[in-house]
Amino acid sequence: MVDYYDQMLLAIVTVMIAGVAASIHPMVGVTQGLAGGSLAALLFLYEILFRNPPTEPTTSTTAAVVVAGVGWVLTLFLFI
């Protein structure tokens, strides 16, 4: 039986594949497609790690902000 977290992991894989598939268009490069897929996957990752974790959620939001911020910075760096 597929549970919630399996669905979220499948969604991450799906958006990454969709990003690569978007690079089929001649105006979109492979790196741009992967960057877009990575940004979308980051939203699912944030959901399963911080908004609805399998353990007790933390009361500190600092870790969530740092992880999301680092993800955005790395994605922007790879995009440029």
Order of alpha helices (4+ residues) and beta strands (2+ residues): alpha-alpha-alpha
